[in-house]
Amino acid sequence: MDQRISLITLGVEDLAAAKAFYEALGWECKEIEETVFVQAGGSAVVLWGREKLAADAGVEDARADGFGGIALAQNVRSREEVDAIVAAAEAAGARITKPAAETFYGGYAAYFADLDGHLWEVAHNPGFTLRDDGSLRLPPSLT
């Protein structure tokens, strides 16, 4: 398994305000379908509604103790790789919060919580290019 973080998703209360904040810091934000993407070197930062992130990750209460409104993501090259990583995580003691399934963006993804409850998404997104070294490159329409 490659060791990398492809995306860091921040669950935000007010997407417009969060986007304006990061743009004021000089970040180049691109909004698509109520989701803001920022290329950050070989990774990307994503701003998304906190409630939507919780629902996507299979967390019932976005205000619950332990849900910090953040998810780390590893993008992979195939659906089979998603399944293999999630199986390995579960075997190592992770709690699957959302089993692998088709996504609204045409991909395939799952979520698990590590031993301390940190959320990880493992995703195959055919719209996101992974370079040979595993670094993520957002599509030109987002950059």
Backbone torsions as a table, in degrees:
resi	resn	phi	psi	omega
1	MET	NA	131.6	175.0
2	ASP	-69.0	142.4	177.5
3	GLN	-100.2	108.2	179.2
4	ARG	-163.6	157.5	169.6
5	ILE	-115.2	119.2	-178.7
6	SER	-88.7	-42.7	-176.7
7	LEU	-133.9	144.6	168.0
8	ILE	-119.0	114.2	-178.5
9	THR	-101.3	124.7	178.1
10	LEU	-105.6	119.9	176.4
11	GLY	-79.1	120.0	-174.0
12	VAL	-117.0	153.4	178.6
13	GLU	-75.3	-41.9	-174.5
14	ASP	-132.2	103.2	-174.4
15	LEU	-60.4	-44.0	-178.6
16	ALA	-62.6	-43.3	179.3
17	ALA	-66.4	-40.2	179.2
18	ALA	-64.9	-43.2	178.4
19	LYS	-60.7	-46.0	179.6
20	ALA	-61.5	-39.2	178.6
21	PHE	-60.3	-51.1	-177.2
22	TYR	-68.8	-33.9	175.0
23	GLU	-65.1	-35.4	177.1
24	ALA	-65.5	-23.2	176.2
25	LEU	-84.9	-1.6	179.2
26	GLY	95.7	5.6	179.3
27	TRP	-74.7	143.8	177.5
28	GLU	-94.9	100.8	-175.0
29	CYS	-97.1	137.7	175.1
30	LYS	-124.8	122.5	-178.3
31	GLU	-101.5	129.4	176.2
32	ILE	-135.6	122.1	175.3
33	GLU	48.4	55.7	176.5
34	GLU	60.7	29.1	177.1
35	THR	-136.4	132.7	-179.2
36	VAL	-108.3	129.3	-179.2
37	PHE	-114.4	141.5	176.0
38	VAL	-136.4	122.2	173.8
39	GLN	-69.2	130.7	-178.8
40	ALA	-132.9	81.5	-175.0
41	GLY	64.9	-130.4	179.8
42	GLY	-86.8	10.1	178.3
43	SER	-128.0	-176.3	175.7
44	ALA	-141.1	149.3	172.1
45	VAL	-106.0	136.3	-179.1
46	VAL	-121.7	131.8	173.1
47	LEU	-105.6	127.3	-176.1
48	TRP	-146.6	150.0	178.5
49	GLY	-53.9	133.9	-177.2
50	ARG	-57.0	-43.5	179.8
51	GLU	-64.0	-39.3	179.5
52	LYS	-67.3	-40.5	178.2
53	LEU	-63.2	-44.8	179.3
54	ALA	-60.5	-45.6	-179.9
55	ALA	-64.0	-42.6	-179.1
56	ASP	-64.1	-33.8	-178.2
57	ALA	-85.4	-4.0	-179.5
58	GLY	80.3	22.6	177.3
59	VAL	-95.5	122.0	-173.3
60	GLU	-71.1	-35.3	-175.3
61	ASP	-124.0	106.9	-177.9
62	ALA	-66.2	-10.6	179.8
63	ARG	-104.0	-0.6	-175.5
64	ALA	-64.8	148.0	173.1
65	ASP	-59.1	137.6	178.7
66	GLY	99.0	-24.4	175.7
67	PHE	-91.5	106.5	-175.9
68	GLY	-88.1	2.6	179.6
69	GLY	72.9	29.2	178.8
70	ILE	-141.4	143.3	175.8
71	ALA	-138.7	136.5	172.8
72	LEU	-92.2	148.0	-179.4
73	ALA	-134.2	142.9	171.9
74	GLN	-118.0	115.0	174.9
75	ASN	-87.2	140.5	-177.3
76	VAL	-128.1	172.6	-172.0
77	ARG	-88.2	-10.0	-177.3
78	SER	-154.3	161.8	175.2
79	ARG	-64.2	-37.7	179.9
80	GLU	-62.4	-35.9	178.1
81	GLU	-68.0	-35.9	174.4
82	VAL	-58.0	-51.6	-177.8
83	ASP	-59.8	-42.3	-178.1
84	ALA	-65.8	-41.8	-179.0
85	ILE	-68.5	-42.2	179.6
86	VAL	-64.9	-40.1	177.6
87	ALA	-62.9	-42.1	178.8
88	ALA	-65.3	-39.9	178.8
89	ALA	-64.1	-44.0	179.4
90	GLU	-63.5	-42.0	179.0
91	ALA	-63.6	-28.5	179.4
92	ALA	-84.4	-3.5	176.6
93	GLY	112.9	3.6	178.0
94	ALA	-69.4	154.4	174.7
95	ARG	-102.1	121.6	179.0
96	ILE	-76.7	117.9	179.7
97	THR	-93.7	-23.8	176.2
98	LYS	-150.7	111.9	-179.9
99	PRO	-62.0	157.6	179.6
100	ALA	-58.2	135.4	-178.5
101	ALA	-161.2	166.3	173.7
102	GLU	-60.6	148.0	-179.6
103	THR	-111.1	166.6	179.2
104	PHE	-67.6	-19.3	-178.1
105	TYR	-98.6	11.3	176.5
106	GLY	88.4	13.8	179.2
107	GLY	-108.3	-154.7	-176.9
108	TYR	-149.6	126.9	-173.6
109	ALA	-153.8	161.3	175.4
110	ALA	-143.9	161.9	174.4
111	TYR	-125.6	145.3	169.7
112	PHE	-139.9	156.1	174.4
113	ALA	-105.9	132.0	178.6
114	ASP	-73.6	-172.7	-175.2
115	LEU	-61.9	-23.5	179.4
116	ASP	-102.9	7.2	177.5
117	GLY	88.8	4.5	177.2
118	HIS	-70.6	131.8	-177.1
119	LEU	-84.7	134.7	173.8
120	TRP	-124.4	132.8	170.0
121	GLU	-104.8	136.6	172.7
122	VAL	-116.4	121.1	-170.8
123	ALA	-138.4	143.4	166.1
124	HIS	-108.1	112.5	178.8
125	ASN	-117.7	106.7	-176.5
126	PRO	-63.4	-15.1	179.0
127	GLY	-86.6	-10.0	-179.4
128	PHE	-108.2	124.6	-179.1
129	THR	-84.3	132.8	170.5
130	LEU	-105.3	124.2	177.7
131	ARG	-71.3	171.7	179.8
132	ASP	-55.8	-34.2	-178.9
133	ASP	-83.7	2.5	178.3
134	GLY	90.2	-6.4	179.7
135	SER	-71.1	149.6	-175.7
136	LEU	-92.0	138.6	172.8
137	ARG	-125.8	115.4	177.4
138	LEU	-62.7	150.6	179.2
139	PRO	-63.4	153.0	-179.3
140	PRO	-54.6	-31.1	179.9
141	SER	-65.0	-17.6	179.4
142	LEU	-103.4	-10.3	-176.4
143	THR	-111.4	NA	NA
